Amino acid sequence: MVDAVVTVFLEKTLNILEEKGRTVSDYRKQLEDLQSKLKYMQSFLKDAERQKRTNETLRTLVADLRELVYEAEDILVDCQLADGDDGNEQRSSNAWLSRLHPARVPLQYKKSKRLQEINERITKIKSQPYFKFRTPSNVGRDNGTDRWSSPVYDHTQVVGLEGDKRKIKEWLFRSNDSQLLIMAFVGMGGLGKTTIAQEVFNDKEIEHRFERRIWVSVSQTFTEEQIMRSILRNLGDASVGDDIGTLLRKIQQYLLGKRYLIVMDDVWDKNLSWWDKIYQGLPRGQGGSVIVTTRSESVAKRVQARDDKTHRPELLSPDNSWLLFCNVAFAANDGTCERPELEDVGKEIVTKCKGLPLTIKAVGGLLLCKDHVYHEWRRIAEHFQDELRGNTSETDNVMSSLQLSYDELPSHLKSCILTLSLYPEDCVIPKQQLVHGWIGEGFVMWRNGRSATESGEDCFSGLTNRCLIEVVDKTYSGTIITCKIHDMVRDLVIDIAKKDSFSNPEGLNCRHLGISGNFDEKQIKVNHKLRGVVSTTKTGEVNKLNSDLAKKFTDCKYLRVLDISKSIFDAPLSEILDEIASLQHLACLSLSNTHPLIQFPRSMEDLHNLQILDASYCQNLKQLQPCIVLFKKLLVLDMTNCGSLECFPKGIGSLVKLEVLLGFKPARSNNGCKLSEVKNLTNLRKLGLSLTRGDQIEEEELDSLINLSKLMSISINCYDSYGDDLITKIDALTPPHQLHELSLQFYPGKSSPSWLSPHKLPMLRYMSICSGNLVKMQEPFWGNENTHWRIEGLMLSSLSDLDMDWEVLQQSMPYLRTVTANWCPELESFAIEDVGFRGGVWMKTPLHRT
């Protein structure tokens, strides 16, 4: 990944040299020399990344270069901080004067001398034969942009598995209810076992047949207790603190008298001691079924799956292989290849995939993101052939396709994908955590006028389009919220990350570390070069960290990302992190869902490099220090669901780089931040308001949002509100007309706000209304014959009194594609079954091309 490290460094160097800071001027000549050398070498580095796998000398050269560039980048950030480029003129002036302080002169000299040494060592590397006698290669698009800046490939598309699904459903429907049915899906990795299980599990008929459906991802290291807790979490029981016997009894109680389906996904044969106790504890006599997916025939025998109830998926046929490939590679053209020259080379590539779905998707995703021209596809075909040479198994072929996809990533995306090496097997990963970490580390390239958060989303889309990241959950509007990676992709990124000292399972001699419940203190003690520490705890679990260990974080002075979310500490965090000021390079700090957090550390005011601050779901957080308004680089400030927080401090309006502000509670008095300050946040793209009292909004503040021309999404949460004056104030607000998405939660009014109309919000595409007292929509909501909504996605949830006619709704929203509705008993006319209870989703039938 040295090409990725160099790319990030060159991007930062360019920005810093353009800023012309006073401290940077001291090192300008050395930085420009370094920039020139690395720009020359950059064109060789993609090839070097491939060739180092078989060339020990080159591997050593590349590793040396990577470490030198890391060190140079740290010096760069120090230059920025010394210049005080956070926008505070007083601080900038003080920074210039501090350069003359006697104590700082030796430090500046030391850094200057070290930059000179780094330059000299890189000059020696550049003079090595590999770089000296080679012609720069052209390996295709790698200019920090991608063909697509949004998800293009639909991960829900399945090809060639209809027969498999039908067969399994027949087994389930014809089973003897008096017995426990055990089925096994057996086959190599990447064959589609999990996909078949998901298709069955999510089938409507299966959903209606089984009162309890439970999905458990069984990693190689899972214990009996972890599997039981996972089953209970699926049943809505957190089961904290119970012993194994109690856990098993709870499972029995939940399932007793119910028809249930349990999927045990990806079971290995290393340790199956947990199976017997769980198997014996499952209730019989009401039609219980268990599906086990595994790569091992021995596992199928061990779980007592009969041979006639063991499914062995087959490779895809040539026709289905080509169809799946087209669905991915030509996703932007509805899966249709319209260029004969690409069809020929495409079919040649598909033949090499030998019917393996994961291989086909990996190569198809790669080609989706490449220019659709013959010479580029031919180059990929030849690269793929090189990777396949010498393989002796189908598993090797899958890994070769994944290696090819990694090799062909734009440099910055290589760093992004390697962060996934930190997460445990089968972990469901929040997209936001990934994107925030990438921005904090500087992996995100800002191009074509895209904002930082947009560019971070683009990186995520780049990896999903390439089928390297799998989508798990989406919102009603199609926004991805969680993801995971296939275990074979995980194997690849762990191997690359270890070889490149990005991360490793032991957490030693690397720059990134994942925190989970079994966190080892020595990983911090001996690893002061750490740049990223990230909480990788699985859904429903928490980290339990002692204060002595947590204090070690502040010893890692080069940390860019500190994410200790979902963690419980044995002392207040404000005390544990009282020396956080030493983390001058810190750009991303996540304290989301940590306990106990009552207030931020006092020394936090010195974190002038901070770009992302997330303290969401900290219910005990009572106040935000005024120092937050000093963080002039802040892009994201998230205080969602901080129930004890009264208001924000004055001065939030000075954070003009803010793109995301969530959980914002306008002050009821002049002692805190008023809504009017928001009008200064002209780069704001996403705003979450917490409104509970009418006096949070003054009469003269009602137009505070109207001129926020970049604002795309507004969420208004009125949980725990009272007073009719709040309804009046919300009704008088004026959201910007270009709004793309709107969410109303716990809205106290019985009729919709008067501005909720296609006339006032002509560009609105997604609307969500959840909980509250809404009974009807005001007349403007329905538009007229000349004015219709352009809404594509609508969500209505937990609105017990809302009355609305389905046909009238469709007439006023002719572009509607999806409607999600549940717990709305008065919406009987809706084309959604059981809308008064669990409800469901209505989707407009797409028009097929002829």
C-alpha positions in Angstrom: 0.0 0.0 0.0 3.0 2.3 -0.3 1.3 3.9 -3.3 -1.6 4.8 -1.1 0.7 6.3 1.6 2.5 8.4 -1.0 -0.7 9.6 -2.6 -2.0 10.8 0.8 1.3 12.5 1.5 1.4 14.3 -1.8 -2.1 15.5 -1.4 -1.3 17.0 2.0 2.0 18.5 0.8 0.2 20.2 -2.1 -2.4 21.7 0.3 0.1 22.8 2.9 2.5 24.4 0.3 -0.5 26.3 -1.1 -1.4 27.6 2.4 2.1 29.3 2.6 2.2 29.1 6.4 5.0 30.7 8.3 6.3 27.5 9.7 6.0 25.7 6.4 8.2 28.3 4.8 11.1 27.1 7.0 10.9 23.7 5.3 9.6 24.7 1.9 12.7 23.7 -0.1 12.9 20.3 1.6 9.2 19.7 1.1 9.3 20.6 -2.5 12.3 18.4 -3.1 10.5 15.5 -1.4 7.4 16.2 -3.4 9.3 16.1 -6.7 11.0 12.8 -5.9 7.8 11.1 -4.8 5.8 12.3 -7.8 8.4 10.7 -10.0 8.4 7.4 -8.0 4.6 7.4 -7.8 4.2 6.1 -11.3 6.2 3.0 -10.5 4.6 2.2 -7.2 1.5 0.3 -8.4 3.7 -2.1 -10.2 6.0 -2.3 -7.2 3.1 -3.3 -5.0 2.4 -6.3 -7.2 6.0 -7.3 -7.8 7.1 -7.1 -4.2 5.1 -10.3 -3.5 7.8 -12.3 -5.2 10.8 -9.9 -4.9 12.4 -9.7 -1.4 14.7 -6.8 -2.3 11.8 -4.7 -3.6 9.7 -5.6 -0.6 12.4 -4.2 1.7 12.7 -1.0 -0.5 9.0 -0.4 -0.5 8.7 -0.9 3.3 11.6 1.6 3.9 9.9 4.1 1.6 6.6 3.6 3.4 8.0 4.3 6.8 9.9 7.4 5.6 6.8 8.9 4.1 4.8 8.2 7.2 7.4 10.1 9.2 7.5 13.0 6.8 3.7 13.2 6.9 3.9 13.5 10.7 6.3 16.4 10.3 3.9 18.0 7.8 1.0 17.9 10.3 3.3 19.4 12.9 4.0 22.3 10.5 0.3 22.9 10.1 -0.3 22.9 13.8 2.6 25.2 14.5 1.1 27.7 11.9 -2.1 27.7 13.8 -4.0 27.3 10.6 -7.3 26.7 12.3 -8.5 30.2 11.4 -8.0 31.7 14.8 -5.9 34.9 14.1 -4.9 35.3 17.7 -3.7 31.8 17.9 -1.9 32.1 14.5 -0.1 35.2 15.7 0.8 33.5 19.0 2.1 30.5 16.9 4.4 32.8 14.9 5.8 34.4 18.1 6.2 30.9 19.7 8.5 29.9 16.9 11.0 32.4 18.3 10.8 30.9 21.8 14.2 29.5 22.8 12.6 26.1 23.8 11.2 25.7 20.3 14.3 26.5 18.2 16.1 23.2 18.9 12.8 21.3 18.0 12.5 23.2 14.7 16.1 22.5 13.9 15.6 18.8 14.8 12.6 18.5 12.5 14.4 20.3 9.7 17.4 18.0 10.0 15.2 15.0 10.0 13.4 16.1 6.9 16.8 16.5 5.2 17.7 13.0 6.2 14.4 11.6 4.9 15.1 13.4 1.6 18.6 11.8 1.4 17.3 8.3 2.1 14.5 8.6 -0.4 17.1 9.8 -3.0 19.0 6.6 -2.4 15.9 4.5 -2.8 15.1 6.4 -6.0 18.5 5.6 -7.4 18.0 1.8 -7.0 17.8 -0.1 -10.3 14.1 -0.8 -10.0 13.3 3.0 -10.1 16.3 4.2 -12.1 16.0 2.0 -15.2 12.2 1.6 -15.6 9.7 3.4 -17.7 6.7 4.7 -15.8 3.6 2.5 -16.4 0.1 3.5 -17.2 -2.2 1.4 -15.1 -5.5 3.2 -15.8 -7.6 5.7 -13.8 -6.1 6.7 -10.5 -6.6 10.4 -10.2 -8.5 10.3 -6.9 -11.9 10.0 -8.6 -14.1 7.1 -9.6 -16.4 6.4 -12.5 -19.3 6.4 -10.1 -19.8 8.6 -7.0 -22.8 6.6 -5.7 -23.8 3.0 -5.3 -24.6 1.6 -8.8 -24.7 -2.2 -8.3 -27.8 -3.6 -6.5 -26.5 -6.2 -4.0 -29.9 -7.7 -3.7 -29.8 -9.2 -7.2 -29.4 -12.9 -7.2 -28.7 -15.1 -10.3 -29.0 -18.8 -10.7 -30.2 -19.8 -7.3 -33.9 -20.0 -7.9 -33.8 -23.9 -7.9 -31.7 -24.0 -4.7 -34.2 -21.7 -2.9 -37.2 -23.7 -4.2 -35.6 -27.0 -3.0 -34.9 -25.7 0.5 -38.4 -24.2 0.9 -39.9 -27.6 0.0 -37.8 -29.3 2.7 -39.0 -26.7 5.3 -42.7 -26.9 4.3 -42.7 -30.7 4.1 -40.9 -31.3 7.4 -42.4 -33.3 10.2 -43.4 -30.8 12.9 -42.8 -33.4 15.7 -39.1 -33.5 14.9 -36.3 -31.0 14.8 -35.2 -30.6 11.1 -31.4 -30.1 10.7 -30.2 -29.1 7.2 -26.6 -28.3 6.0 -25.4 -26.3 3.1 -21.9 -27.5 2.2 -19.4 -26.1 -0.3 -16.2 -24.0 -0.8 -16.0 -20.3 0.1 -17.5 -18.0 -2.5 -20.0 -20.5 -3.8 -23.1 -18.8 -2.5 -24.1 -20.8 0.6 -24.8 -17.7 2.7 -26.7 -16.1 -0.2 -29.0 -19.1 -0.6 -29.6 -19.1 3.2 -30.4 -15.4 3.1 -32.8 -15.8 0.2 -34.7 -18.5 2.1 -34.6 -16.7 5.5 -36.0 -13.4 4.0 -38.7 -15.1 1.8 -42.2 -13.9 2.6 -43.7 -17.3 2.8 -41.0 -18.4 5.2 -41.6 -15.3 7.3 -45.2 -16.1 7.6 -44.6 -19.8 8.4 -42.0 -19.3 11.2 -43.0 -17.2 14.2 -39.3 -16.9 15.2 -36.5 -16.5 12.7 -32.9 -16.3 14.1 -29.7 -15.6 12.2 -26.4 -16.4 13.9 -23.0 -15.7 12.2 -20.7 -18.3 13.8 -17.1 -17.2 13.5 -14.1 -19.6 14.0 -13.5 -18.2 17.5 -17.1 -18.1 18.8 -17.8 -19.7 22.2 -20.9 -21.5 23.4 -21.8 -18.4 25.5 -21.4 -16.0 22.5 -23.6 -18.1 20.3 -26.3 -18.3 23.0 -26.2 -14.5 23.5 -26.4 -14.0 19.7 -29.5 -16.1 19.6 -31.1 -14.1 22.4 -30.2 -10.7 20.8 -32.1 -11.9 17.7 -35.0 -12.5 20.1 -34.7 -9.0 21.6 -33.0 -10.0 24.8 -29.7 -8.3 25.8 -29.1 -11.1 28.4 -26.4 -9.2 30.2 -24.7 -11.0 33.1 -26.5 -14.4 32.8 -24.6 -17.7 33.0 -24.8 -20.4 30.3 -27.5 -22.4 32.0 -29.7 -19.3 32.4 -29.1 -18.3 28.7 -30.1 -21.7 27.5 -33.3 -21.7 29.6 -34.2 -18.3 28.2 -33.8 -19.6 24.7 -36.1 -22.5 25.5 -38.7 -20.1 26.9 -38.7 -17.8 23.9 -39.0 -20.8 21.4 -41.3 -23.0 23.4 -44.6 -23.5 21.5 -43.3 -21.6 18.5 -42.4 -22.7 15.0 -38.8 -21.4 14.6 -36.0 -21.3 12.0 -32.4 -20.8 13.1 -29.6 -20.2 10.6 -26.1 -21.0 11.8 -23.9 -19.3 9.1 -20.3 -20.3 8.4 -19.7 -23.0 10.9 -16.1 -24.4 11.1 -14.9 -27.7 12.4 -12.2 -26.4 14.7 -14.4 -26.3 17.8 -18.0 -27.7 17.7 -18.2 -28.4 21.5 -21.0 -25.7 21.7 -23.3 -27.6 19.3 -24.4 -30.5 21.6 -25.7 -28.3 24.4 -27.6 -25.9 22.1 -28.9 -28.8 20.0 -30.2 -30.6 23.1 -31.7 -27.4 24.5 -33.8 -26.6 21.4 -37.6 -27.3 21.9 -39.1 -30.1 19.8 -42.6 -30.8 18.7 -43.7 -27.6 16.9 -41.8 -27.6 13.7 -38.3 -26.2 14.6 -35.7 -26.1 11.8 -32.0 -25.4 11.8 -29.9 -24.5 8.7 -26.1 -24.8 9.1 -23.8 -23.4 6.3 -20.3 -24.7 6.3 -17.3 -25.5 4.0 -16.7 -28.8 5.8 -18.5 -32.1 5.2 -17.4 -33.2 8.7 -19.5 -30.3 10.2 -22.6 -31.6 8.3 -22.1 -35.0 9.8 -21.3 -33.6 13.3 -24.6 -31.6 13.4 -26.5 -34.7 12.3 -27.8 -33.4 9.0 -29.1 -36.3 7.0 -27.5 -36.7 3.5 -30.9 -36.1 1.9 -31.1 -32.8 3.8 -27.6 -31.7 2.9 -27.5 -29.2 0.0 -24.3 -28.8 -2.0 -24.6 -25.7 -4.3 -23.3 -26.1 -7.8 -21.1 -23.8 -9.8 -23.1 -21.3 -12.0 -23.8 -22.4 -15.5 -22.0 -20.4 -18.3 -25.3 -18.5 -19.1 -25.9 -17.6 -15.5 -22.2 -16.7 -15.0 -22.5 -14.2 -17.9 -25.8 -12.9 -16.6 -24.3 -12.3 -13.1 -21.2 -10.6 -14.6 -23.4 -8.3 -16.8 -25.6 -7.4 -13.8 -22.4 -6.2 -12.0 -20.1 -4.9 -14.8 -22.9 -3.1 -16.7 -25.0 -2.2 -13.6 -25.2 1.4 -14.8 -26.8 0.2 -18.0 -29.4 -2.2 -16.5 -27.0 -5.1 -16.9 -26.9 -4.8 -20.7 -23.6 -5.0 -22.7 -24.0 -2.9 -25.8 -20.4 -3.1 -27.1 -19.5 -6.2 -29.0 -15.8 -5.7 -28.4 -16.4 -5.7 -24.6 -18.6 -8.7 -24.8 -15.9 -10.8 -26.3 -13.2 -10.0 -23.7 -15.9 -10.1 -21.0 -16.8 -13.6 -21.8 -13.2 -14.6 -21.9 -12.8 -13.2 -18.3 -16.0 -14.9 -17.2 -14.8 -18.3 -18.4 -11.7 -17.9 -16.2 -14.1 -17.4 -13.2 -15.2 -21.0 -13.5 -18.8 -20.4 -12.3 -17.8 -19.1 -8.8 -20.2 -16.2 -7.9 -17.7 -14.4 -5.6 -15.0 -14.4 -8.3 -17.5 -13.2 -11.0 -18.7 -10.4 -8.7 -15.2 -9.3 -7.8 -14.0 -9.1 -11.4 -17.3 -7.6 -12.6 -17.2 -4.9 -9.8 -13.7 -4.1 -10.9 -14.7 -3.6 -14.5 -17.8 -1.6 -13.5 -15.4 1.0 -12.1 -13.0 1.0 -15.1 -13.4 2.9 -18.3 -15.5 0.8 -20.7 -12.9 0.7 -23.5 -11.4 -2.4 -25.1 -7.7 -1.8 -24.3 -8.5 -1.3 -20.5 -10.6 -4.5 -20.4 -7.9 -6.4 -22.3 -5.3 -5.2 -19.8 -7.4 -6.4 -16.9 -7.9 -9.8 -18.6 -4.2 -10.2 -19.0 -3.6 -9.2 -15.3 -6.2 -11.7 -14.2 -4.5 -14.4 -16.3 -1.2 -13.6 -14.5 -2.8 -13.9 -11.1 -4.4 -17.2 -12.0 -1.1 -18.7 -13.2 0.1 -21.5 -11.0 -3.2 -21.9 -9.0 -4.1 -25.4 -8.0 -7.5 -25.0 -6.5 -10.8 -23.1 -7.0 -10.1 -21.4 -3.6 -6.9 -20.1 -5.1 -8.8 -18.7 -8.1 -11.2 -16.8 -5.8 -8.3 -15.3 -3.9 -6.6 -14.3 -7.2 -9.7 -12.5 -8.3 -9.8 -10.6 -5.0 -6.1 -9.8 -5.2 -6.7 -8.5 -8.7 -9.5 -6.3 -7.5 -7.3 -4.9 -4.7 -4.3 -4.3 -7.1 -6.6 -2.3 -9.4 -8.0 0.0 -6.7 -7.3 3.7 -6.8 -4.5 4.3 -4.3 -6.6 6.0 -1.6 -9.2 3.2 -1.7 -6.4 0.7 -0.7 -6.0 2.5 2.6 -9.8 2.5 3.0 -10.3 -1.2 2.4 -7.4 -2.1 4.8 -9.2 -0.5 7.7 -11.7 -3.4 7.5 -8.8 -5.7 8.6 -9.4 -4.4 12.1 -12.9 -5.9 12.5 -13.7 -9.4 13.8 -15.1 -12.1 11.6 -18.8 -11.7 10.6 -18.9 -8.2 12.2 -21.7 -5.9 11.0 -19.9 -2.6 10.6 -21.5 0.9 10.7 -20.8 2.8 7.5 -20.5 6.1 9.3 -17.7 4.7 11.5 -15.7 3.8 8.5 -16.3 7.1 6.6 -15.4 9.2 9.7 -12.2 7.2 10.2 -11.2 7.6 6.6 -11.7 11.4 6.7 -9.8 11.6 10.0 -6.8 9.8 8.6 -6.7 11.8 5.4 -7.5 8.8 3.1 -10.3 10.7 1.4 -9.5 12.7 -1.7 -11.6 15.9 -2.2 -12.3 16.3 -5.9 -14.6 18.1 -8.3 -16.0 20.4 -5.7 -17.3 17.5 -3.5 -17.4 18.1 0.2 -15.4 16.0 2.7 -18.4 14.0 3.8 -19.6 13.5 0.2 -16.1 12.4 -0.8 -16.0 9.9 2.1 -19.3 8.5 0.9 -17.8 8.2 -2.6 -15.0 6.1 -1.2 -17.6 3.7 0.4 -19.5 3.6 -2.8 -16.3 2.7 -4.7 -15.8 -0.3 -2.5 -19.5 -1.5 -2.6 -19.6 -1.1 -6.4 -16.5 -3.3 -6.6 -18.3 -5.9 -4.4 -15.5 -5.8 -1.8 -18.0 -4.6 0.8 -21.4 -6.2 1.2 -24.5 -4.1 2.1 -26.3 -5.3 5.3 -28.9 -2.7 6.2 -30.4 0.3 4.4 -32.8 3.1 5.5 -36.1 3.4 3.7 -34.5 5.9 1.4 -31.8 3.4 0.3 -29.0 5.0 2.3 -26.6 2.2 3.4 -26.1 2.2 7.2 -24.3 -1.1 7.9 -22.1 -3.4 5.9 -19.8 -6.5 6.2 -17.1 -8.2 4.2 -17.0 -11.8 3.0 -14.6 -13.9 5.1 -12.4 -14.4 2.0 -12.1 -10.7 1.4 -11.3 -10.4 5.1 -8.5 -13.0 4.8 -7.0 -11.0 1.9 -7.1 -7.6 3.7 -5.7 -9.1 6.9 -2.8 -10.6 5.0 -2.0 -7.4 3.1 -2.4 -5.2 6.2 0.0 -7.4 8.2 2.7 -7.4 5.5 2.4 -3.6 5.2 2.4 -3.0 8.9 -1.1 -1.4 8.6 -2.5 -3.7 11.2 -2.2 -7.3 12.5 -4.1 -9.6 14.7 -1.6 -9.2 17.5 -1.8 -5.4 17.4 2.0 -5.0 17.5 4.4 -3.1 15.3 1.5 -1.6 13.2 -0.3 1.7 12.9 -3.9 0.7 13.4 -5.6 -1.2 16.2 -9.1 -2.6 16.8 -10.5 -2.5 20.3 -12.8 -5.3 21.4 -13.6 -6.9 24.7 -10.3 -8.8 24.9 -8.2 -5.8 24.4 -4.5 -6.3 25.5 -2.7 -3.4 27.3 0.7 -4.3 25.7 -0.7 -3.4 22.3 -0.7 0.3 23.4 2.4 0.2 25.5 4.8 -0.8 22.7 3.0 0.8 19.8 3.5 4.6 20.0 3.4 5.0 16.2 -0.4 4.2 16.2 -2.5 6.4 13.9 -5.8 4.8 14.4 -7.5 3.1 17.4 -11.1 1.9 16.5 -13.8 0.2 18.6 -14.6 -3.0 16.6 -17.1 -4.4 19.1 -19.9 -6.4 17.5 -23.6 -5.3 17.6 -25.1 -5.7 21.1 -21.7 -6.0 22.8 -19.6 -3.5 24.7 -15.9 -3.0 25.5 -15.1 -3.0 29.2 -11.9 -0.9 29.6 -10.0 0.0 32.8 -8.9 3.6 33.3 -5.2 2.7 33.4 -5.4 1.1 30.0 -7.5 4.0 28.5 -5.0 6.5 29.7 -2.4 4.9 27.5 -4.2 6.2 24.4 -2.9 9.7 25.2 0.7 8.4 24.9 0.2 7.7 21.2 0.9 11.3 20.1 0.5 10.5 16.4 -3.1 9.3 16.7 -5.3 10.7 14.0 -8.4 8.6 14.9 -9.5 7.7 18.4 -12.8 5.8 18.4 -13.7 4.3 21.8 -17.4 4.0 21.1 -19.6 1.3 22.7 -17.2 1.2 25.7 -17.8 1.2 29.5 -15.0 2.6 31.7 -14.4 2.3 35.5 -14.0 6.0 35.9 -15.4 9.2 34.3 -13.9 9.8 30.9 -13.2 13.4 31.6 -10.6 12.1 34.1 -9.3 9.2 32.1 -8.6 11.5 29.0 -7.4 14.5 31.0 -4.2 14.5 29.0 -5.9 14.3 25.6 -4.2 17.6 24.6 -1.1 15.6 23.8 -2.9 14.2 20.8 -2.2 17.2 18.6 -2.7 15.2 15.4 -6.1 13.9 16.4 -8.7 14.6 13.7 -11.5 12.1 14.6 -12.7 11.5 18.1 -15.7 9.2 18.7 -17.1 8.8 22.2 -20.4 7.5 21.0 -22.3 5.4 23.4 -19.6 5.5 26.1 -20.2 5.5 29.8 -19.7 7.3 32.0 -19.3 10.6 30.0 -20.7 13.6 31.9 -18.5 16.2 30.3 -15.6 16.4 27.9 -12.0 16.5 29.2 -10.9 20.1 30.1 -7.7 19.8 28.1 -9.7 19.1 25.0 -9.5 22.7 24.0 -6.1 22.1 22.4 -7.3 19.7 19.8 -7.2 22.2 17.0 -6.8 19.6 14.3 -10.2 18.0 15.1 -12.5 17.5 12.2 -15.0 15.0 13.5 -16.5 14.9 17.0 -19.1 12.2 17.8 -20.6 11.9 21.3 -24.0 10.5 20.1 -26.0 8.3 22.5 -24.2 9.6 25.6 -27.3 9.9 27.8 -25.4 11.3 30.8 -23.6 14.1 28.9 -24.8 17.3 30.5 -22.8 20.0 28.9 -20.5 20.9 26.0 -17.5 23.0 26.9 -17.3 26.4 25.2 -13.9 25.3 23.7 -15.8 23.4 21.0 -16.2 26.6 19.1 -12.4 26.8 18.7 -12.3 23.7 16.5 -12.4 25.7 13.3 -11.7 22.6 11.1 -14.7 20.7 12.5 -16.7 19.0 9.7 -19.0 16.8 11.8 -20.5 17.4 15.2 -22.9 14.7 16.3 -24.8 14.9 19.6 -27.7 12.7 18.6 -29.7 11.3 21.5 -27.8 13.0 24.3 -30.9 13.3 26.6 -29.3 15.2 29.5 -27.7 17.9 27.3 -29.6 21.2 27.7 -28.1 23.2 24.8 -25.0 23.9 22.8 -22.5 26.7 23.7 -22.5 30.1 22.0 -20.4 30.4 19.0 -21.3 27.3 17.0 -22.1 29.6 14.1 -18.4 30.3 13.8 -17.7 26.7 12.8 -18.2 27.6 9.1 -16.7 24.3 7.8 -19.4 22.2 9.5 -21.1 19.9 7.0 -23.0 17.7 9.5 -24.6 19.0 12.7 -26.8 16.5 14.5 -28.6 16.6 17.8 -28.5 20.4 17.9 -30.6 21.8 20.7 -31.1 25.6 20.4 -30.8 27.3 23.7 -33.9 28.7 25.4 -32.0 31.7 26.7 -29.1 33.8 25.5 -26.7 31.8 27.6 -26.3 29.2 24.9 -26.3 28.8 21.1 -29.5 30.1 19.4 -31.0 28.8 16.2 -30.0 32.0 14.4 -26.4 31.0 14.6 -27.1 28.1 12.2 -27.6 30.6 9.3 -23.8 31.2 9.3 -23.1 27.5 8.6 -23.3 27.8 4.8 -21.5 24.5 4.2 -24.0 22.5 6.2 -25.4 19.5 4.3 -27.2 17.6 7.1 -28.9 19.1 10.2 -30.6 17.3 13.1 -32.7 19.5 15.3 -33.9 18.6 18.8 -36.9 20.8 19.6 -38.9 20.4 22.8 -40.0 23.9 23.8 -41.4 26.8 21.8 -39.0 29.3 23.4 -36.1 27.5 21.7 -37.1 29.5 18.6 -37.5 33.3 18.6 -39.8 35.0 16.2 -36.9 36.6 14.4 -35.2 33.2 13.9 -37.9 31.5 11.9 -36.1 32.1 8.6 -32.7 30.8 9.9 -32.7 27.8 7.6 -34.0 29.3 4.3 -30.6 30.4 2.9 -28.6 27.3 3.7 -28.2 26.5 0.0 -26.2 23.3 0.5 -28.5 21.8 3.1 -29.9 18.4 1.8 -31.3 16.7 4.9 -33.2 18.0 7.9 -34.4 15.9 10.9 -36.6 17.4 13.5 -37.0 15.4 16.7 -39.6 16.6 19.2 -39.3 13.8 21.7 -40.5 14.7 25.2 -41.9 18.1 24.0 -44.8 20.0 25.4 -46.8 23.2 24.7 -48.8 24.3 21.7 -46.4 27.2 21.1 -43.8 24.6 19.8 -46.3 23.5 17.1 -46.9 27.1 16.1 -43.1 27.8 15.9 -42.4 24.7 13.8 -45.3 25.5 11.5 -43.7 29.0 10.9 -40.2 27.6 10.0 -39.0 28.0 6.5 -36.8 25.1 5.3 -34.7 25.7 2.2 -36.5 24.8 -1.0 -33.7 22.5 -2.3 -34.1 20.0 0.6 -33.6 16.4 -0.5 -34.7 14.5 2.6 -36.9 15.3 5.6 -37.5 13.4 8.8 -40.2 14.3 11.5 -40.0 12.4 14.7 -42.5 12.7 17.6 -44.1 15.7 15.9 -46.7 17.0 18.4 -49.2 18.6 16.0 -52.4 16.9 14.8 -52.0 18.3 11.3 -48.9 18.6 9.2 -46.8 21.8 9.1 -48.0 24.3 6.5 -44.6 24.3 4.7 -44.8 20.5 4.2 -46.0 20.8 0.6 -44.7 20.2 -2.9 -44.9 24.0 -3.6 -42.5 24.8 -0.7 -40.3 21.7 -1.0 -40.2 21.0 -4.8 -37.0 19.0 -4.7 -37.8 16.7 -1.8 -37.2 13.1 -2.7 -37.5 11.3 0.7 -39.9 11.9 3.6 -40.1 10.0 6.9 -42.7 10.7 9.6 -42.4 8.5 12.7 -44.3 8.7 16.0 -46.2 11.7 17.3 -49.8 12.9 17.2 -50.3 13.5 13.4 -53.9 12.9 12.4 -54.2 14.5 8.9 -52.2 16.4 6.3 -53.1 20.0 5.6 -54.5 20.9 2.2 -51.2 22.3 0.8 -49.6 18.8 1.3 -51.7 17.3 -1.5 -50.6 19.9 -4.1 -52.9 20.4 -7.1 -53.1 19.5 -10.8 -50.1 21.6 -11.6 -48.0 20.8 -8.6 -47.0 17.3 -7.5 -44.5 15.9 -5.1 -41.3 14.4 -6.6 -41.0 12.1 -3.6 -39.6 8.7 -4.4 -39.5 7.1 -0.9 -41.9 7.6 2.0 -41.9 6.1 5.5 -44.8 6.3 8.0 -44.3 4.6 11.3 -46.1 4.5 14.7 -48.8 7.0 13.8 -51.8 5.5 15.4 -54.3 8.2 14.4 -53.0 9.2 10.9 -55.7 8.8 8.2 -54.7 8.8 4.6 -56.1 7.4 1.3 -53.8 5.2 -0.8 -55.1 6.4 -4.2 -55.0 10.1 -3.2 -51.4 9.6 -2.0 -50.3 8.0 -5.3 -52.0 10.8 -7.2 -50.1 13.5 -5.3 -46.8 11.5 -5.4 -46.6 10.1 -9.0 -42.9 9.4 -8.7 -43.3 7.2 -5.6 -41.2 4.0 -5.8 -41.2 2.7 -2.2 -43.5 3.1 0.8 -42.6 1.7 4.2 -45.4 1.7 6.7 -46.0 0.0 10.1 -48.0 0.5 13.3 -50.4 2.8 11.5 -53.9 1.1 12.0 -55.9 3.8 10.1 -54.0 3.3 6.8 -56.2 0.4 5.9 -56.4 1.4 2.2 -52.6 1.1 1.8 -51.3 -1.8 -0.4 -49.3 -3.0 2.5 -50.3 -6.1 4.5 -50.6 -5.8 8.3 -50.0 -2.1 8.1 -51.5 -1.6 11.6 -48.8 -3.8 13.1 -45.4 -4.9 11.7 -46.4 -3.7 8.3 -44.0 -3.9 5.4 -42.8 -2.3 2.2 -44.6 -1.5 -1.0 -42.4 -1.2 -4.1 -43.5 0.0 -7.5 -43.1 -2.7 -10.1 -40.3 -1.6 -12.4 -40.9 -1.3 -16.2 -38.8 -3.9 -17.9 -37.0 -3.0 -21.1 -38.1 -4.7 -24.2 
